[in-house]
Amino acid sequence: MRIASLPSTLVRSGLAVLFGLAALPALAHPHVWVKSRAVVLYGPDGRVSAIRQGWSFDEAYSAYAVQGFPAGPDGKLAADKMAELAKINIESLAESGFFTQAKANGAKVAFGEPVNYATRFEGGILTLTYDLPVKPSSKPDRLFTLEVYDPSFFVDFAMADGDDAVKVEGAPAGCALKVTRPKPDPAPPAGGVSEAFFNALNASSNYGAQFSSRVLVACP
């Protein structure tokens, strides 16, 4: 696979290259690790209006994505470069469906154009945040489910630790939030496994789903 064959918008930053590669089939076991957070936002009509996402990348990839960015006297990276990085990556995320799967009342939801997107670099960690609007369903959302994962498992999205990794805002009274995390990975076989083994698994097109956390919001 050649990076040069990707669309020009994907090769303008390291993180955009990541999202471009992850959209391609049969890549391999994880090369980048992401800790994700989410806030499920409800409107006054009892329907989910948006999902507020927060993705923090591993230290090695964070350093790669911002290499060459100038820093100010306070040590912070140039604001214009960080804004450009956010814009490029939000644009490239669309073709992979934002790695987000959601259903309202059992039906798959559609997303609008992301808003309020930004990147920050703190403590050696790059974090991308954005609001992903949810196109409204025909009635209040009594049952809403959310998963964030890369089907190819090139990027490992794991829910951040702690009870506050997922929140709900503006939900009707009586709604309950449940987060189901995947079981720990079993011990690898003696001698390890080959790259070809992972490629064959990824060819199933949805291999990464088994490693995703599942968010469920149930309302009366």
DRENTIPA-964241 format. One record per residue (C-alpha): residue in three letters; chain; x, y, z. Coordinates in steps of 0.2 Angstrom, whole numbers. Layout:
REM residues N
+------+-------+-------+-------+-------+
| resn | chain |    c1 |    c2 |    c3 |
+------+-------+-------+-------+-------+
|  ALA |     A |     X |     Y |     Z |
...
+------+-------+-------+-------+-------+
END
This chain:
REM residues 220
+------+-------+-------+-------+-------+
| resn | chain |    c1 |    c2 |    c3 |
+------+-------+-------+-------+-------+
|  MET |     A |     0 |     0 |     0 |
|  ARG |     A |     7 |    17 |    -5 |
|  ILE |     A |     3 |    33 |     5 |
|  ALA |     A |     4 |    43 |   -11 |
|  SER |     A |   -11 |    34 |   -18 |
|  LEU |     A |   -22 |    41 |    -4 |
|  PRO |     A |   -33 |    57 |    -7 |
|  SER |     A |   -23 |    73 |    -5 |
|  THR |     A |   -33 |    78 |    10 |
|  LEU |     A |   -27 |    63 |    19 |
|  VAL |     A |    -9 |    66 |    17 |
|  ARG |     A |    -8 |    83 |    24 |
|  SER |     A |    -5 |    77 |    42 |
|  GLY |     A |    -1 |    61 |    51 |
|  LEU |     A |   -17 |    60 |    59 |
|  ALA |     A |   -27 |    62 |    43 |
|  VAL |     A |   -16 |    48 |    35 |
|  LEU |     A |   -21 |    37 |    50 |
|  PHE |     A |   -40 |    39 |    46 |
|  GLY |     A |   -37 |    36 |    28 |
|  LEU |     A |   -28 |    20 |    31 |
|  ALA |     A |   -40 |    14 |    43 |
|  ALA |     A |   -54 |    15 |    30 |
|  LEU |     A |   -45 |     3 |    19 |
|  PRO |     A |   -49 |   -16 |    21 |
|  ALA |     A |   -38 |   -30 |    28 |
|  LEU |     A |   -25 |   -20 |    37 |
|  ALA |     A |   -19 |   -29 |    53 |
|  HIS |     A |   -19 |   -29 |    71 |
|  PRO |     A |   -19 |   -12 |    80 |
|  HIS |     A |    -5 |     1 |    75 |
|  VAL |     A |   -13 |    16 |    84 |
|  TRP |     A |   -22 |    16 |   101 |
|  VAL |     A |   -36 |    28 |   106 |
|  LYS |     A |   -45 |    31 |   122 |
|  SER |     A |   -62 |    38 |   119 |
|  ARG |     A |   -75 |    47 |   129 |
|  ALA |     A |   -93 |    52 |   124 |
|  VAL |     A |  -107 |    63 |   130 |
|  VAL |     A |  -124 |    58 |   123 |
|  LEU |     A |  -134 |    75 |   121 |
|  TYR |     A |  -153 |    75 |   122 |
|  GLY |     A |  -164 |    89 |   115 |
|  PRO |     A |  -180 |    95 |   125 |
|  ASP |     A |  -191 |    83 |   114 |
|  GLY |     A |  -182 |    68 |   122 |
|  ARG |     A |  -173 |    64 |   106 |
|  VAL |     A |  -154 |    62 |   105 |
|  SER |     A |  -147 |    78 |    96 |
|  ALA |     A |  -128 |    74 |    96 |
|  ILE |     A |  -114 |    64 |   102 |
|  ARG |     A |   -99 |    73 |   109 |
|  GLN |     A |   -84 |    63 |   106 |
|  GLY |     A |   -66 |    65 |   113 |
|  TRP |     A |   -52 |    54 |   107 |
|  SER |     A |   -35 |    54 |   115 |
|  PHE |     A |   -21 |    45 |   105 |
|  ASP |     A |    -6 |    35 |   111 |
|  GLU |     A |    10 |    45 |   115 |
|  ALA |     A |    20 |    38 |   100 |
|  TYR |     A |     6 |    43 |    87 |
|  SER |     A |     3 |    59 |    96 |
|  ALA |     A |    21 |    65 |    94 |
|  TYR |     A |    21 |    59 |    76 |
|  ALA |     A |     5 |    69 |    71 |
|  VAL |     A |    11 |    85 |    78 |
|  GLN |     A |    30 |    84 |    73 |
|  GLY |     A |    36 |   101 |    66 |
|  PHE |     A |    22 |   111 |    74 |
|  PRO |     A |    29 |   127 |    81 |
|  ALA |     A |    27 |   131 |    99 |
|  GLY |     A |    24 |   148 |   107 |
|  PRO |     A |    33 |   155 |   123 |
|  ASP |     A |    21 |   146 |   134 |
|  GLY |     A |    26 |   129 |   126 |
|  LYS |     A |     9 |   127 |   118 |
|  LEU |     A |     8 |   122 |    99 |
|  ALA |     A |     3 |   135 |    87 |
|  ALA |     A |   -16 |   138 |    88 |
|  ASP |     A |   -18 |   139 |    69 |
|  LYS |     A |    -9 |   123 |    66 |
|  MET |     A |   -20 |   114 |    79 |
|  ALA |     A |   -36 |   121 |    71 |
|  GLU |     A |   -30 |   115 |    54 |
|  LEU |     A |   -26 |    98 |    60 |
|  ALA |     A |   -44 |    97 |    67 |
|  LYS |     A |   -52 |   102 |    51 |
|  ILE |     A |   -42 |    90 |    40 |
|  ASN |     A |   -46 |    75 |    51 |
|  ILE |     A |   -64 |    79 |    53 |
|  GLU |     A |   -66 |    80 |    34 |
|  SER |     A |   -57 |    63 |    32 |
|  LEU |     A |   -67 |    55 |    45 |
|  ALA |     A |   -83 |    56 |    35 |
|  GLU |     A |   -79 |    42 |    23 |
|  SER |     A |   -77 |    30 |    37 |
|  GLY |     A |   -93 |    35 |    46 |
|  PHE |     A |   -84 |    43 |    60 |
|  PHE |     A |   -80 |    25 |    66 |
|  THR |     A |   -97 |    27 |    75 |
|  GLN |     A |  -112 |    16 |    75 |
|  ALA |     A |  -128 |    21 |    84 |
|  LYS |     A |  -146 |    16 |    84 |
|  ALA |     A |  -162 |    25 |    91 |
|  ASN |     A |  -176 |    14 |    95 |
|  GLY |     A |  -168 |    -1 |    86 |
|  ALA |     A |  -165 |     9 |    69 |
|  LYS |     A |  -148 |    15 |    63 |
|  VAL |     A |  -146 |    33 |    64 |
|  ALA |     A |  -139 |    45 |    52 |
|  PHE |     A |  -126 |    59 |    56 |
|  GLY |     A |  -125 |    77 |    51 |
|  GLU |     A |  -109 |    87 |    48 |
|  PRO |     A |   -98 |    88 |    64 |
|  VAL |     A |   -97 |   104 |    73 |
|  ASN |     A |   -86 |   112 |    87 |
|  TYR |     A |   -71 |   102 |    82 |
|  ALA |     A |   -54 |   105 |    90 |
|  THR |     A |   -37 |    97 |    94 |
|  ARG |     A |   -26 |    99 |   109 |
|  PHE |     A |    -9 |    93 |   114 |
|  GLU |     A |    -6 |    91 |   133 |
|  GLY |     A |     6 |    80 |   142 |
|  GLY |     A |    12 |    72 |   126 |
|  ILE |     A |    -6 |    67 |   121 |
|  LEU |     A |   -15 |    73 |   106 |
|  THR |     A |   -34 |    74 |   109 |
|  LEU |     A |   -47 |    77 |    95 |
|  THR |     A |   -64 |    83 |   101 |
|  TYR |     A |   -80 |    86 |    91 |
|  ASP |     A |   -99 |    86 |    91 |
|  LEU |     A |  -107 |    74 |    79 |
|  PRO |     A |  -125 |    79 |    76 |
|  VAL |     A |  -138 |    65 |    75 |
|  LYS |     A |  -152 |    67 |    63 |
|  PRO |     A |  -168 |    66 |    73 |
|  SER |     A |  -179 |    51 |    74 |
|  SER |     A |  -198 |    51 |    72 |
|  LYS |     A |  -201 |    49 |    90 |
|  PRO |     A |  -193 |    51 |   107 |
|  ASP |     A |  -178 |    40 |   109 |
|  ARG |     A |  -182 |    27 |   122 |
|  LEU |     A |  -168 |    16 |   118 |
|  PHE |     A |  -151 |    23 |   111 |
|  THR |     A |  -136 |    13 |   108 |
|  LEU |     A |  -118 |    18 |   103 |
|  GLU |     A |  -102 |    10 |    98 |
|  VAL |     A |   -85 |    17 |    92 |
|  TYR |     A |   -73 |     6 |    83 |
|  ASP |     A |   -63 |     3 |    68 |
|  PRO |     A |   -69 |   -12 |    58 |
|  SER |     A |   -52 |   -17 |    52 |
|  PHE |     A |   -45 |   -15 |    69 |
|  PHE |     A |   -30 |    -4 |    62 |
|  VAL |     A |   -35 |     8 |    76 |
|  ASP |     A |   -40 |     1 |    93 |
|  PHE |     A |   -53 |    12 |   101 |
|  ALA |     A |   -55 |     8 |   119 |
|  MET |     A |   -67 |    17 |   131 |
|  ALA |     A |   -57 |    28 |   144 |
|  ASP |     A |   -56 |    21 |   162 |
|  GLY |     A |   -68 |    27 |   175 |
|  ASP |     A |   -87 |    29 |   177 |
|  ASP |     A |   -86 |    46 |   169 |
|  ALA |     A |   -80 |    40 |   152 |
|  VAL |     A |   -98 |    41 |   145 |
|  LYS |     A |  -110 |    54 |   151 |
|  VAL |     A |  -128 |    59 |   147 |
|  GLU |     A |  -134 |    77 |   146 |
|  GLY |     A |  -152 |    84 |   145 |
|  ALA |     A |  -160 |    66 |   145 |
|  PRO |     A |  -178 |    64 |   151 |
|  ALA |     A |  -180 |    60 |   170 |
|  GLY |     A |  -178 |    42 |   173 |
|  CYS |     A |  -166 |    37 |   159 |
|  ALA |     A |  -153 |    24 |   164 |
|  LEU |     A |  -135 |    23 |   156 |
|  LYS |     A |  -126 |     7 |   155 |
|  VAL |     A |  -108 |     4 |   148 |
|  THR |     A |  -103 |   -14 |   143 |
|  ARG |     A |   -84 |   -16 |   140 |
|  PRO |     A |   -77 |   -30 |   130 |
|  LYS |     A |   -69 |   -44 |   140 |
|  PRO |     A |   -50 |   -44 |   141 |
|  ASP |     A |   -40 |   -51 |   127 |
|  PRO |     A |   -36 |   -70 |   130 |
|  ALA |     A |   -18 |   -74 |   131 |
|  PRO |     A |    -9 |   -76 |   114 |
|  PRO |     A |    -4 |   -93 |   108 |
|  ALA |     A |    13 |   -99 |   112 |
|  GLY |     A |    25 |   -92 |    99 |
|  GLY |     A |    13 |   -78 |    94 |
|  VAL |     A |     4 |   -76 |    78 |
|  SER |     A |     9 |   -69 |    61 |
|  GLU |     A |     4 |   -54 |    52 |
|  ALA |     A |    -5 |   -65 |    39 |
|  PHE |     A |   -16 |   -72 |    53 |
|  PHE |     A |   -22 |   -54 |    58 |
|  ASN |     A |   -24 |   -49 |    39 |
|  ALA |     A |   -36 |   -65 |    37 |
|  LEU |     A |   -46 |   -60 |    52 |
|  ASN |     A |   -48 |   -42 |    46 |
|  ALA |     A |   -54 |   -47 |    29 |
|  SER |     A |   -70 |   -52 |    38 |
|  SER |     A |   -74 |   -33 |    37 |
|  ASN |     A |   -80 |   -31 |    55 |
|  TYR |     A |   -67 |   -39 |    65 |
|  GLY |     A |   -64 |   -24 |    76 |
|  ALA |     A |   -83 |   -24 |    83 |
|  GLN |     A |   -79 |   -38 |    95 |
|  PHE |     A |   -67 |   -26 |   104 |
|  SER |     A |   -79 |   -11 |   106 |
|  SER |     A |   -88 |    -5 |   121 |
|  ARG |     A |  -106 |    -3 |   120 |
|  VAL |     A |  -116 |    11 |   127 |
|  LEU |     A |  -135 |     9 |   131 |
|  VAL |     A |  -146 |    23 |   136 |
|  ALA |     A |  -164 |    17 |   141 |
|  CYS |     A |  -178 |    30 |   145 |
|  PRO |     A |  -195 |    27 |   151 |
+------+-------+-------+-------+-------+
END
